[in-house]
Each structure stands twice: as structure tokens, then as C-alpha cells.
Amino acid sequence: MLLLPLLALAAAWSHGQAQVLLKQREVSITREHKTTTSMDCIAEGIPDFQYAYIHWYRHAPARAPERILYIGPSAVSYDDNSYTDKYSSKKGTNVCTLTIHDINSNDVGSYYCAYWHF
């Protein structure tokens, strides 16, 4: 049994007069039970969420955090073309979901979302 701790973090900050809150639940998966997992980033205080840019980051042990992708109003943009088969993301009303495919030991790390306008 290989336990892959995939930790989801949350962040809150003020943007002008409104406070933005991004909430995530901790997700842990066991490889023998799943080969794909998803985690949500629940947004509060973002006006026009469908037009917001949500960024997904991965922080692997002993490595610097790296951005995997961001999702805007109409498409997902990957920071590395090799990520297109590994990760996917979609947005709902106030939720953005990251899915990790073909999970293996290289996927251990903390995954978190961030928000800002370009």
C-alpha cells in the first residue's frame, strides 16, 4: 500500500474592500485504491467568478513550489506541455476542481489554489 499525501491548503486575503477566501479540504489517497483524484478550491468573495483566474500549485517535498496550470474564463493553460495528460481543471459556480490522473509516487506533495486577476 502506497499512501500519497496530497495536502490541499486554504488562503484568505483582502482585495480592495472585499475579502477573498479560498477553501480546500485535505485530500489523501492510497494508490491501490485510486489512480485519479480530485480536489476542490471553493471561492468566496470573488465577483464574477466565471471570469476569474484560478491558479493551481504543487509543492513537492524538498522542492520549490511550482505552478501547474491556471484556468481562466474560457480555457486551461499549462505551465508545461507535459502536464496536459497528468492534470485537468474545471470551474463551476464558485468551485474550481483540480484532477490528478495516473497517480504515482512522484505526485506526493501539497497542492493549493490561488487567485488573482491578470
C-alpha positions as protocol buffer text, in pm:
chain_id: "A"
residue {
  index: 1
  type: MET
  ca { x: 0 y: 0 z: 0 }
}
residue {
  index: 2
  type: LEU
  ca { x: 143 y: 337 z: -104 }
}
residue {
  index: 3
  type: LEU
  ca { x: -1 y: 636 z: 75 }
}
residue {
  index: 4
  type: LEU
  ca { x: 35 y: 960 z: -117 }
}
residue {
  index: 5
  type: PRO
  ca { x: -34 y: 1263 z: 99 }
}
residue {
  index: 6
  type: LEU
  ca { x: -191 y: 1524 z: -123 }
}
residue {
  index: 7
  type: LEU
  ca { x: -245 y: 1822 z: 102 }
}
residue {
  index: 8
  type: ALA
  ca { x: -482 y: 2097 z: 0 }
}
residue {
  index: 9
  type: LEU
  ca { x: -431 y: 2436 z: 161 }
}
residue {
  index: 10
  type: ALA
  ca { x: -652 y: 2742 z: 204 }
}
residue {
  index: 11
  type: ALA
  ca { x: -579 y: 3112 z: 178 }
}
residue {
  index: 12
  type: ALA
  ca { x: -756 y: 3437 z: 262 }
}
residue {
  index: 13
  type: TRP
  ca { x: -660 y: 3797 z: 191 }
}
residue {
  index: 14
  type: SER
  ca { x: -814 y: 4135 z: 130 }
}
residue {
  index: 15
  type: HIS
  ca { x: -852 y: 4261 z: -225 }
}
residue {
  index: 16
  type: GLY
  ca { x: -958 y: 4625 z: -210 }
}
residue {
  index: 17
  type: GLN
  ca { x: -1260 y: 4641 z: 20 }
}
residue {
  index: 18
  type: ALA
  ca { x: -1372 y: 4279 z: -19 }
}
residue {
  index: 19
  type: GLN
  ca { x: -1216 y: 3976 z: 142 }
}
residue {
  index: 20
  type: VAL
  ca { x: -1143 y: 3677 z: -78 }
}
residue {
  index: 21
  type: LEU
  ca { x: -1143 y: 3333 z: 80 }
}
residue {
  index: 22
  type: LEU
  ca { x: -1026 y: 3015 z: -93 }
}
residue {
  index: 23
  type: LYS
  ca { x: -1107 y: 2696 z: 97 }
}
residue {
  index: 24
  type: GLN
  ca { x: -976 y: 2346 z: 35 }
}
residue {
  index: 25
  type: ARG
  ca { x: -1012 y: 2018 z: 221 }
}
residue {
  index: 26
  type: GLU
  ca { x: -716 y: 1791 z: 289 }
}
residue {
  index: 27
  type: VAL
  ca { x: -705 y: 1500 z: 45 }
}
residue {
  index: 28
  type: SER
  ca { x: -506 y: 1182 z: 98 }
}
residue {
  index: 29
  type: ILE
  ca { x: -522 y: 890 z: -140 }
}
residue {
  index: 30
  type: THR
  ca { x: -396 y: 535 z: -141 }
}
residue {
  index: 31
  type: ARG
  ca { x: -257 y: 428 z: -475 }
}
residue {
  index: 32
  type: GLU
  ca { x: -402 y: 80 z: -471 }
}
residue {
  index: 33
  type: HIS
  ca { x: -750 y: 225 z: -433 }
}
residue {
  index: 34
  type: LYS
  ca { x: -738 y: 513 z: -680 }
}
residue {
  index: 35
  type: THR
  ca { x: -549 y: 615 z: -988 }
}
residue {
  index: 36
  type: THR
  ca { x: -725 y: 951 z: -1018 }
}
residue {
  index: 37
  type: THR
  ca { x: -823 y: 1203 z: -754 }
}
residue {
  index: 38
  type: SER
  ca { x: -980 y: 1548 z: -749 }
}
residue {
  index: 39
  type: MET
  ca { x: -969 y: 1839 z: -509 }
}
residue {
  index: 40
  type: ASP
  ca { x: -1185 y: 2149 z: -493 }
}
residue {
  index: 41
  type: CYS
  ca { x: -1100 y: 2512 z: -437 }
}
residue {
  index: 42
  type: ILE
  ca { x: -1413 y: 2682 z: -304 }
}
residue {
  index: 43
  type: ALA
  ca { x: -1411 y: 3058 z: -362 }
}
residue {
  index: 44
  type: GLU
  ca { x: -1593 y: 3319 z: -156 }
}
residue {
  index: 45
  type: GLY
  ca { x: -1589 y: 3692 z: -223 }
}
residue {
  index: 46
  type: ILE
  ca { x: -1481 y: 3680 z: -588 }
}
residue {
  index: 47
  type: PRO
  ca { x: -1721 y: 3881 z: -804 }
}
residue {
  index: 48
  type: ASP
  ca { x: -1782 y: 3733 z: -1149 }
}
residue {
  index: 49
  type: PHE
  ca { x: -1609 y: 3405 z: -1060 }
}
residue {
  index: 50
  type: GLN
  ca { x: -1655 y: 3273 z: -1414 }
}
residue {
  index: 51
  type: TYR
  ca { x: -1410 y: 3543 z: -1531 }
}
residue {
  index: 52
  type: ALA
  ca { x: -1157 y: 3487 z: -1250 }
}
residue {
  index: 53
  type: TYR
  ca { x: -819 y: 3322 z: -1299 }
}
residue {
  index: 54
  type: ILE
  ca { x: -756 y: 3035 z: -1057 }
}
residue {
  index: 55
  type: HIS
  ca { x: -401 y: 2902 z: -1036 }
}
residue {
  index: 56
  type: TRP
  ca { x: -304 y: 2555 z: -911 }
}
residue {
  index: 57
  type: TYR
  ca { x: 36 y: 2494 z: -750 }
}
residue {
  index: 58
  type: ARG
  ca { x: 223 y: 2186 z: -638 }
}
residue {
  index: 59
  type: HIS
  ca { x: 481 y: 2185 z: -358 }
}
residue {
  index: 60
  type: ALA
  ca { x: 676 y: 1857 z: -363 }
}
residue {
  index: 61
  type: PRO
  ca { x: 899 y: 1765 z: -67 }
}
residue {
  index: 62
  type: ALA
  ca { x: 1243 y: 1932 z: -81 }
}
residue {
  index: 63
  type: ARG
  ca { x: 1148 y: 2134 z: -392 }
}
residue {
  index: 64
  type: ALA
  ca { x: 1028 y: 2486 z: -455 }
}
residue {
  index: 65
  type: PRO
  ca { x: 655 y: 2531 z: -522 }
}
residue {
  index: 66
  type: GLU
  ca { x: 567 y: 2526 z: -891 }
}
residue {
  index: 67
  type: ARG
  ca { x: 259 y: 2639 z: -1075 }
}
residue {
  index: 68
  type: ILE
  ca { x: 96 y: 2356 z: -1268 }
}
residue {
  index: 69
  type: LEU
  ca { x: -176 y: 2544 z: -1452 }
}
residue {
  index: 70
  type: TYR
  ca { x: -427 y: 2822 z: -1438 }
}
residue {
  index: 71
  type: ILE
  ca { x: -784 y: 2832 z: -1558 }
}
residue {
  index: 72
  type: GLY
  ca { x: -942 y: 3149 z: -1689 }
}
residue {
  index: 73
  type: PRO
  ca { x: -1280 y: 3237 z: -1836 }
}
residue {
  index: 74
  type: SER
  ca { x: -1257 y: 3001 z: -2130 }
}
residue {
  index: 75
  type: ALA
  ca { x: -959 y: 2766 z: -2113 }
}
residue {
  index: 76
  type: VAL
  ca { x: -692 y: 2591 z: -1907 }
}
residue {
  index: 77
  type: SER
  ca { x: -331 y: 2698 z: -1962 }
}
residue {
  index: 78
  type: TYR
  ca { x: -49 y: 2466 z: -1857 }
}
residue {
  index: 79
  type: ASP
  ca { x: 295 y: 2581 z: -1745 }
}
residue {
  index: 80
  type: ASP
  ca { x: 449 y: 2272 z: -1907 }
}
residue {
  index: 81
  type: ASN
  ca { x: 301 y: 2082 z: -2203 }
}
residue {
  index: 82
  type: SER
  ca { x: 381 y: 1752 z: -2031 }
}
residue {
  index: 83
  type: TYR
  ca { x: 115 y: 1836 z: -1770 }
}
residue {
  index: 84
  type: THR
  ca { x: -177 y: 1813 z: -2014 }
}
residue {
  index: 85
  type: ASP
  ca { x: -225 y: 1438 z: -1962 }
}
residue {
  index: 86
  type: LYS
  ca { x: -145 y: 1448 z: -1589 }
}
residue {
  index: 87
  type: TYR
  ca { x: -368 y: 1733 z: -1466 }
}
residue {
  index: 88
  type: SER
  ca { x: -701 y: 1882 z: -1561 }
}
residue {
  index: 89
  type: SER
  ca { x: -914 y: 2156 z: -1414 }
}
residue {
  index: 90
  type: LYS
  ca { x: -1268 y: 2288 z: -1446 }
}
residue {
  index: 91
  type: LYS
  ca { x: -1471 y: 2567 z: -1288 }
}
residue {
  index: 92
  type: GLY
  ca { x: -1826 y: 2566 z: -1159 }
}
residue {
  index: 93
  type: THR
  ca { x: -2035 y: 2839 z: -998 }
}
residue {
  index: 94
  type: ASN
  ca { x: -1787 y: 2913 z: -716 }
}
residue {
  index: 95
  type: VAL
  ca { x: -1571 y: 2599 z: -725 }
}
residue {
  index: 96
  type: CYS
  ca { x: -1259 y: 2515 z: -921 }
}
residue {
  index: 97
  type: THR
  ca { x: -1156 y: 2148 z: -933 }
}
residue {
  index: 98
  type: LEU
  ca { x: -809 y: 2006 z: -997 }
}
residue {
  index: 99
  type: THR
  ca { x: -790 y: 1642 z: -1109 }
}
residue {
  index: 100
  type: ILE
  ca { x: -468 y: 1439 z: -1100 }
}
residue {
  index: 101
  type: HIS
  ca { x: -456 y: 1139 z: -1334 }
}
residue {
  index: 102
  type: ASP
  ca { x: -242 y: 823 z: -1322 }
}
residue {
  index: 103
  type: ILE
  ca { x: -128 y: 886 z: -965 }
}
residue {
  index: 104
  type: ASN
  ca { x: 217 y: 755 z: -871 }
}
residue {
  index: 105
  type: SER
  ca { x: 483 y: 820 z: -607 }
}
residue {
  index: 106
  type: ASN
  ca { x: 608 y: 1127 z: -797 }
}
residue {
  index: 107
  type: ASP
  ca { x: 277 y: 1302 z: -718 }
}
residue {
  index: 108
  type: VAL
  ca { x: 341 y: 1333 z: -343 }
}
residue {
  index: 109
  type: GLY
  ca { x: 313 y: 1693 z: -230 }
}
residue {
  index: 110
  type: SER
  ca { x: 90 y: 1979 z: -129 }
}
residue {
  index: 111
  type: TYR
  ca { x: -147 y: 2117 z: -389 }
}
residue {
  index: 112
  type: TYR
  ca { x: -307 y: 2455 z: -348 }
}
residue {
  index: 113
  type: CYS
  ca { x: -502 y: 2713 z: -540 }
}
residue {
  index: 114
  type: ALA
  ca { x: -452 y: 3086 z: -570 }
}
residue {
  index: 115
  type: TYR
  ca { x: -649 y: 3369 z: -729 }
}
residue {
  index: 116
  type: TRP
  ca { x: -572 y: 3697 z: -893 }
}
residue {
  index: 117
  type: HIS
  ca { x: -675 y: 3895 z: -1200 }
}
residue {
  index: 118
  type: PHE
  ca { x: -432 y: 3950 z: -1485 }
}
